[in-house]
Amino acid sequence: MQAFQTYSPSEISLHTTKKDCWLSIHGKVYDVTTFLEDHPGGEDVILHASASGDATQAFDDVGHSSTATSMMESYVIGTVEGYASGIKPTSRHRLPKQEQPPPSYSFTDYLLPLLVLGIAFAAWYYLTFYSKATA
């Protein structure tokens, strides 16, 4: 196994230009400077991801192919200092989603639709039977 150099998030953030572009994805650091022009989504996508810090979320959201994922290995130059299984090393990491309580249903949630149904039935009955009998 190859030993990689460890880079701090602040050091990675210094490499966000067309002439020197690094990405941090899943705790690994990639020098993608030579790949910018060849990227199918364009170089602006990579530059934006590079400038935003950790590009893991942007990379995962796109859903790259297995070929793209295997290509990445040729651009690895190191690892992110302090990276631990899916949590970004910076203080800007997202908090876990809080579970929503189950919805509560009240009697009025059922009463209103029944009332509307009753009025519709009464109108149909009146128009069908009562108005014909008096006409």
PyMOL commands that place a pseudoatom at each C-alpha (Angstrom):
pseudoatom trace, name=CA, resn=MET, resi=1, chain=A, elem=C, hetatm=0, pos=[0.000, 0.000, 0.000]
pseudoatom trace, name=CA, resn=GLN, resi=2, chain=A, elem=C, hetatm=0, pos=[1.305, 3.399, -0.972]
pseudoatom trace, name=CA, resn=ALA, resi=3, chain=A, elem=C, hetatm=0, pos=[1.916, 5.947, 1.795]
pseudoatom trace, name=CA, resn=PHE, resi=4, chain=A, elem=C, hetatm=0, pos=[0.348, 9.296, 0.987]
pseudoatom trace, name=CA, resn=GLN, resi=5, chain=A, elem=C, hetatm=0, pos=[1.202, 12.710, 2.293]
pseudoatom trace, name=CA, resn=THR, resi=6, chain=A, elem=C, hetatm=0, pos=[-1.353, 14.275, 4.637]
pseudoatom trace, name=CA, resn=TYR, resi=7, chain=A, elem=C, hetatm=0, pos=[-2.741, 17.720, 3.815]
pseudoatom trace, name=CA, resn=SER, resi=8, chain=A, elem=C, hetatm=0, pos=[-4.702, 20.073, 6.037]
pseudoatom trace, name=CA, resn=PRO, resi=9, chain=A, elem=C, hetatm=0, pos=[-8.007, 21.519, 4.756]
pseudoatom trace, name=CA, resn=SER, resi=10, chain=A, elem=C, hetatm=0, pos=[-6.454, 24.993, 4.794]
pseudoatom trace, name=CA, resn=GLU, resi=11, chain=A, elem=C, hetatm=0, pos=[-3.567, 23.784, 2.631]
pseudoatom trace, name=CA, resn=ILE, resi=12, chain=A, elem=C, hetatm=0, pos=[-5.983, 22.158, 0.161]
pseudoatom trace, name=CA, resn=SER, resi=13, chain=A, elem=C, hetatm=0, pos=[-7.995, 25.381, -0.063]
pseudoatom trace, name=CA, resn=LEU, resi=14, chain=A, elem=C, hetatm=0, pos=[-4.927, 27.153, -1.514]
pseudoatom trace, name=CA, resn=HIS, resi=15, chain=A, elem=C, hetatm=0, pos=[-5.200, 25.077, -4.707]
pseudoatom trace, name=CA, resn=THR, resi=16, chain=A, elem=C, hetatm=0, pos=[-8.391, 26.270, -6.425]
pseudoatom trace, name=CA, resn=THR, resi=17, chain=A, elem=C, hetatm=0, pos=[-7.262, 27.752, -9.749]
pseudoatom trace, name=CA, resn=LYS, resi=18, chain=A, elem=C, hetatm=0, pos=[-7.100, 26.502, -13.328]
pseudoatom trace, name=CA, resn=LYS, resi=19, chain=A, elem=C, hetatm=0, pos=[-3.309, 26.244, -13.030]
pseudoatom trace, name=CA, resn=ASP, resi=20, chain=A, elem=C, hetatm=0, pos=[-3.373, 24.417, -9.693]
pseudoatom trace, name=CA, resn=CYS, resi=21, chain=A, elem=C, hetatm=0, pos=[-6.558, 22.576, -8.698]
pseudoatom trace, name=CA, resn=TRP, resi=22, chain=A, elem=C, hetatm=0, pos=[-6.932, 20.065, -5.884]
pseudoatom trace, name=CA, resn=LEU, resi=23, chain=A, elem=C, hetatm=0, pos=[-10.085, 18.301, -4.738]
pseudoatom trace, name=CA, resn=SER, resi=24, chain=A, elem=C, hetatm=0, pos=[-10.899, 16.626, -1.455]
pseudoatom trace, name=CA, resn=ILE, resi=25, chain=A, elem=C, hetatm=0, pos=[-13.279, 13.678, -1.895]
pseudoatom trace, name=CA, resn=HIS, resi=26, chain=A, elem=C, hetatm=0, pos=[-13.940, 11.029, 0.761]
pseudoatom trace, name=CA, resn=GLY, resi=27, chain=A, elem=C, hetatm=0, pos=[-10.824, 11.968, 2.691]
pseudoatom trace, name=CA, resn=LYS, resi=28, chain=A, elem=C, hetatm=0, pos=[-8.463, 11.725, -0.269]
pseudoatom trace, name=CA, resn=VAL, resi=29, chain=A, elem=C, hetatm=0, pos=[-6.753, 14.654, -1.999]
pseudoatom trace, name=CA, resn=TYR, resi=30, chain=A, elem=C, hetatm=0, pos=[-6.674, 14.698, -5.801]
pseudoatom trace, name=CA, resn=ASP, resi=31, chain=A, elem=C, hetatm=0, pos=[-4.584, 16.971, -8.038]
pseudoatom trace, name=CA, resn=VAL, resi=32, chain=A, elem=C, hetatm=0, pos=[-6.968, 17.352, -10.992]
pseudoatom trace, name=CA, resn=THR, resi=33, chain=A, elem=C, hetatm=0, pos=[-5.181, 20.237, -12.705]
pseudoatom trace, name=CA, resn=THR, resi=34, chain=A, elem=C, hetatm=0, pos=[-4.371, 18.176, -15.801]
pseudoatom trace, name=CA, resn=PHE, resi=35, chain=A, elem=C, hetatm=0, pos=[-7.916, 16.755, -15.916]
pseudoatom trace, name=CA, resn=LEU, resi=36, chain=A, elem=C, hetatm=0, pos=[-9.793, 20.087, -15.907]
pseudoatom trace, name=CA, resn=GLU, resi=37, chain=A, elem=C, hetatm=0, pos=[-10.070, 20.395, -19.693]
pseudoatom trace, name=CA, resn=ASP, resi=38, chain=A, elem=C, hetatm=0, pos=[-11.030, 16.732, -20.111]
pseudoatom trace, name=CA, resn=HIS, resi=39, chain=A, elem=C, hetatm=0, pos=[-13.823, 16.697, -17.509]
pseudoatom trace, name=CA, resn=PRO, resi=40, chain=A, elem=C, hetatm=0, pos=[-17.153, 15.948, -19.261]
pseudoatom trace, name=CA, resn=GLY, resi=41, chain=A, elem=C, hetatm=0, pos=[-19.009, 18.454, -17.054]
pseudoatom trace, name=CA, resn=GLY, resi=42, chain=A, elem=C, hetatm=0, pos=[-16.533, 21.214, -17.810]
pseudoatom trace, name=CA, resn=GLU, resi=43, chain=A, elem=C, hetatm=0, pos=[-13.765, 22.746, -15.794]
pseudoatom trace, name=CA, resn=ASP, resi=44, chain=A, elem=C, hetatm=0, pos=[-16.071, 25.204, -13.999]
pseudoatom trace, name=CA, resn=VAL, resi=45, chain=A, elem=C, hetatm=0, pos=[-17.785, 22.358, -12.168]
pseudoatom trace, name=CA, resn=ILE, resi=46, chain=A, elem=C, hetatm=0, pos=[-14.509, 21.109, -10.738]
pseudoatom trace, name=CA, resn=LEU, resi=47, chain=A, elem=C, hetatm=0, pos=[-13.277, 24.614, -9.915]
pseudoatom trace, name=CA, resn=HIS, resi=48, chain=A, elem=C, hetatm=0, pos=[-16.500, 25.346, -8.039]
pseudoatom trace, name=CA, resn=ALA, resi=49, chain=A, elem=C, hetatm=0, pos=[-16.252, 22.074, -6.120]
pseudoatom trace, name=CA, resn=SER, resi=50, chain=A, elem=C, hetatm=0, pos=[-12.633, 22.832, -5.305]
pseudoatom trace, name=CA, resn=ALA, resi=51, chain=A, elem=C, hetatm=0, pos=[-13.450, 26.295, -4.009]
pseudoatom trace, name=CA, resn=SER, resi=52, chain=A, elem=C, hetatm=0, pos=[-16.245, 24.996, -1.778]
pseudoatom trace, name=CA, resn=GLY, resi=53, chain=A, elem=C, hetatm=0, pos=[-13.815, 22.912, 0.286]
pseudoatom trace, name=CA, resn=ASP, resi=54, chain=A, elem=C, hetatm=0, pos=[-14.768, 19.252, 0.532]
pseudoatom trace, name=CA, resn=ALA, resi=55, chain=A, elem=C, hetatm=0, pos=[-16.138, 18.083, -2.848]
pseudoatom trace, name=CA, resn=THR, resi=56, chain=A, elem=C, hetatm=0, pos=[-17.510, 14.779, -1.526]
pseudoatom trace, name=CA, resn=GLN, resi=57, chain=A, elem=C, hetatm=0, pos=[-21.173, 15.835, -1.541]
pseudoatom trace, name=CA, resn=ALA, resi=58, chain=A, elem=C, hetatm=0, pos=[-20.955, 17.328, -5.048]
pseudoatom trace, name=CA, resn=PHE, resi=59, chain=A, elem=C, hetatm=0, pos=[-19.191, 14.207, -6.331]
pseudoatom trace, name=CA, resn=ASP, resi=60, chain=A, elem=C, hetatm=0, pos=[-21.753, 11.847, -4.781]
pseudoatom trace, name=CA, resn=ASP, resi=61, chain=A, elem=C, hetatm=0, pos=[-24.750, 13.892, -5.950]
pseudoatom trace, name=CA, resn=VAL, resi=62, chain=A, elem=C, hetatm=0, pos=[-23.713, 13.543, -9.593]
pseudoatom trace, name=CA, resn=GLY, resi=63, chain=A, elem=C, hetatm=0, pos=[-23.458, 9.763, -9.466]
pseudoatom trace, name=CA, resn=HIS, resi=64, chain=A, elem=C, hetatm=0, pos=[-20.226, 9.150, -11.324]
pseudoatom trace, name=CA, resn=SER, resi=65, chain=A, elem=C, hetatm=0, pos=[-19.662, 5.918, -13.238]
pseudoatom trace, name=CA, resn=SER, resi=66, chain=A, elem=C, hetatm=0, pos=[-17.361, 3.156, -12.061]
pseudoatom trace, name=CA, resn=THR, resi=67, chain=A, elem=C, hetatm=0, pos=[-14.957, 4.177, -14.826]
pseudoatom trace, name=CA, resn=ALA, resi=68, chain=A, elem=C, hetatm=0, pos=[-14.791, 7.718, -13.467]
pseudoatom trace, name=CA, resn=THR, resi=69, chain=A, elem=C, hetatm=0, pos=[-14.248, 6.392, -9.954]
pseudoatom trace, name=CA, resn=SER, resi=70, chain=A, elem=C, hetatm=0, pos=[-11.412, 4.141, -11.081]
pseudoatom trace, name=CA, resn=MET, resi=71, chain=A, elem=C, hetatm=0, pos=[-9.840, 7.033, -13.054]
pseudoatom trace, name=CA, resn=MET, resi=72, chain=A, elem=C, hetatm=0, pos=[-9.662, 9.064, -9.855]
pseudoatom trace, name=CA, resn=GLU, resi=73, chain=A, elem=C, hetatm=0, pos=[-6.991, 6.798, -8.393]
pseudoatom trace, name=CA, resn=SER, resi=74, chain=A, elem=C, hetatm=0, pos=[-4.432, 8.127, -10.879]
pseudoatom trace, name=CA, resn=TYR, resi=75, chain=A, elem=C, hetatm=0, pos=[-4.906, 11.657, -9.492]
pseudoatom trace, name=CA, resn=VAL, resi=76, chain=A, elem=C, hetatm=0, pos=[-4.541, 10.855, -5.753]
pseudoatom trace, name=CA, resn=ILE, resi=77, chain=A, elem=C, hetatm=0, pos=[-1.730, 12.800, -4.100]
pseudoatom trace, name=CA, resn=GLY, resi=78, chain=A, elem=C, hetatm=0, pos=[-2.589, 12.373, -0.430]
pseudoatom trace, name=CA, resn=THR, resi=79, chain=A, elem=C, hetatm=0, pos=[-5.158, 12.262, 2.335]
pseudoatom trace, name=CA, resn=VAL, resi=80, chain=A, elem=C, hetatm=0, pos=[-7.007, 14.896, 4.324]
pseudoatom trace, name=CA, resn=GLU, resi=81, chain=A, elem=C, hetatm=0, pos=[-5.668, 15.515, 7.798]
pseudoatom trace, name=CA, resn=GLY, resi=82, chain=A, elem=C, hetatm=0, pos=[-8.239, 14.600, 10.454]
pseudoatom trace, name=CA, resn=TYR, resi=83, chain=A, elem=C, hetatm=0, pos=[-10.689, 12.934, 8.073]
pseudoatom trace, name=CA, resn=ALA, resi=84, chain=A, elem=C, hetatm=0, pos=[-12.814, 10.311, 9.824]
pseudoatom trace, name=CA, resn=SER, resi=85, chain=A, elem=C, hetatm=0, pos=[-15.329, 8.116, 7.965]
pseudoatom trace, name=CA, resn=GLY, resi=86, chain=A, elem=C, hetatm=0, pos=[-17.612, 10.532, 6.204]
pseudoatom trace, name=CA, resn=ILE, resi=87, chain=A, elem=C, hetatm=0, pos=[-17.282, 13.550, 8.511]
pseudoatom trace, name=CA, resn=LYS, resi=88, chain=A, elem=C, hetatm=0, pos=[-15.522, 16.532, 7.039]
pseudoatom trace, name=CA, resn=PRO, resi=89, chain=A, elem=C, hetatm=0, pos=[-12.536, 17.696, 9.051]
pseudoatom trace, name=CA, resn=THR, resi=90, chain=A, elem=C, hetatm=0, pos=[-13.629, 21.332, 9.044]
pseudoatom trace, name=CA, resn=SER, resi=91, chain=A, elem=C, hetatm=0, pos=[-16.039, 22.862, 11.510]
pseudoatom trace, name=CA, resn=ARG, resi=92, chain=A, elem=C, hetatm=0, pos=[-18.548, 23.470, 8.718]
pseudoatom trace, name=CA, resn=HIS, resi=93, chain=A, elem=C, hetatm=0, pos=[-19.768, 19.867, 8.598]
pseudoatom trace, name=CA, resn=ARG, resi=94, chain=A, elem=C, hetatm=0, pos=[-23.492, 19.275, 8.478]
pseudoatom trace, name=CA, resn=LEU, resi=95, chain=A, elem=C, hetatm=0, pos=[-25.395, 18.157, 11.483]
pseudoatom trace, name=CA, resn=PRO, resi=96, chain=A, elem=C, hetatm=0, pos=[-27.246, 14.846, 11.214]
pseudoatom trace, name=CA, resn=LYS, resi=97, chain=A, elem=C, hetatm=0, pos=[-30.855, 15.151, 10.208]
pseudoatom trace, name=CA, resn=GLN, resi=98, chain=A, elem=C, hetatm=0, pos=[-33.262, 15.127, 13.111]
pseudoatom trace, name=CA, resn=GLU, resi=99, chain=A, elem=C, hetatm=0, pos=[-36.082, 12.659, 12.952]
pseudoatom trace, name=CA, resn=GLN, resi=100, chain=A, elem=C, hetatm=0, pos=[-39.502, 14.167, 12.499]
pseudoatom trace, name=CA, resn=PRO, resi=101, chain=A, elem=C, hetatm=0, pos=[-42.176, 13.073, 14.942]
pseudoatom trace, name=CA, resn=PRO, resi=102, chain=A, elem=C, hetatm=0, pos=[-44.940, 10.980, 13.411]
pseudoatom trace, name=CA, resn=PRO, resi=103, chain=A, elem=C, hetatm=0, pos=[-47.897, 13.040, 12.214]
pseudoatom trace, name=CA, resn=SER, resi=104, chain=A, elem=C, hetatm=0, pos=[-50.765, 13.342, 14.628]
pseudoatom trace, name=CA, resn=TYR, resi=105, chain=A, elem=C, hetatm=0, pos=[-54.305, 13.060, 13.361]
pseudoatom trace, name=CA, resn=SER, resi=106, chain=A, elem=C, hetatm=0, pos=[-57.239, 14.701, 15.063]
pseudoatom trace, name=CA, resn=PHE, resi=107, chain=A, elem=C, hetatm=0, pos=[-60.969, 14.212, 14.781]
pseudoatom trace, name=CA, resn=THR, resi=108, chain=A, elem=C, hetatm=0, pos=[-61.288, 17.304, 12.545]
pseudoatom trace, name=CA, resn=ASP, resi=109, chain=A, elem=C, hetatm=0, pos=[-58.932, 15.724, 10.006]
pseudoatom trace, name=CA, resn=TYR, resi=110, chain=A, elem=C, hetatm=0, pos=[-61.659, 13.161, 9.348]
pseudoatom trace, name=CA, resn=LEU, resi=111, chain=A, elem=C, hetatm=0, pos=[-64.691, 15.352, 10.041]
pseudoatom trace, name=CA, resn=LEU, resi=112, chain=A, elem=C, hetatm=0, pos=[-64.104, 17.925, 7.305]
pseudoatom trace, name=CA, resn=PRO, resi=113, chain=A, elem=C, hetatm=0, pos=[-63.885, 15.421, 4.420]
pseudoatom trace, name=CA, resn=LEU, resi=114, chain=A, elem=C, hetatm=0, pos=[-66.977, 13.615, 5.746]
pseudoatom trace, name=CA, resn=LEU, resi=115, chain=A, elem=C, hetatm=0, pos=[-68.844, 16.918, 5.936]
pseudoatom trace, name=CA, resn=VAL, resi=116, chain=A, elem=C, hetatm=0, pos=[-67.925, 17.766, 2.341]
pseudoatom trace, name=CA, resn=LEU, resi=117, chain=A, elem=C, hetatm=0, pos=[-68.964, 14.293, 1.230]
pseudoatom trace, name=CA, resn=GLY, resi=118, chain=A, elem=C, hetatm=0, pos=[-72.280, 14.633, 3.081]
pseudoatom trace, name=CA, resn=ILE, resi=119, chain=A, elem=C, hetatm=0, pos=[-73.028, 17.993, 1.463]
pseudoatom trace, name=CA, resn=ALA, resi=120, chain=A, elem=C, hetatm=0, pos=[-72.158, 16.613, -1.983]
pseudoatom trace, name=CA, resn=PHE, resi=121, chain=A, elem=C, hetatm=0, pos=[-74.454, 13.615, -1.413]
pseudoatom trace, name=CA, resn=ALA, resi=122, chain=A, elem=C, hetatm=0, pos=[-77.287, 15.878, -0.206]
pseudoatom trace, name=CA, resn=ALA, resi=123, chain=A, elem=C, hetatm=0, pos=[-76.911, 18.111, -3.276]
pseudoatom trace, name=CA, resn=TRP, resi=124, chain=A, elem=C, hetatm=0, pos=[-76.938, 15.099, -5.603]
pseudoatom trace, name=CA, resn=TYR, resi=125, chain=A, elem=C, hetatm=0, pos=[-79.989, 13.616, -3.876]
pseudoatom trace, name=CA, resn=TYR, resi=126, chain=A, elem=C, hetatm=0, pos=[-81.860, 16.943, -4.024]
pseudoatom trace, name=CA, resn=LEU, resi=127, chain=A, elem=C, hetatm=0, pos=[-81.046, 17.511, -7.691]
pseudoatom trace, name=CA, resn=THR, resi=128, chain=A, elem=C, hetatm=0, pos=[-81.797, 13.922, -8.690]
pseudoatom trace, name=CA, resn=PHE, resi=129, chain=A, elem=C, hetatm=0, pos=[-84.995, 13.101, -6.786]
pseudoatom trace, name=CA, resn=TYR, resi=130, chain=A, elem=C, hetatm=0, pos=[-86.568, 16.099, -5.092]
pseudoatom trace, name=CA, resn=SER, resi=131, chain=A, elem=C, hetatm=0, pos=[-86.308, 18.667, -7.908]
pseudoatom trace, name=CA, resn=LYS, resi=132, chain=A, elem=C, hetatm=0, pos=[-87.712, 16.184, -10.472]
pseudoatom trace, name=CA, resn=ALA, resi=133, chain=A, elem=C, hetatm=0, pos=[-90.672, 15.352, -8.209]
pseudoatom trace, name=CA, resn=THR, resi=134, chain=A, elem=C, hetatm=0, pos=[-91.643, 19.002, -7.796]
pseudoatom trace, name=CA, resn=ALA, resi=135, chain=A, elem=C, hetatm=0, pos=[-91.179, 19.929, -11.437]
for i in range(1, 135): cmd.bond("trace and resi %d" % i, "trace and resi %d" % (i + 1))
show_as sticks, trace
zoom trace
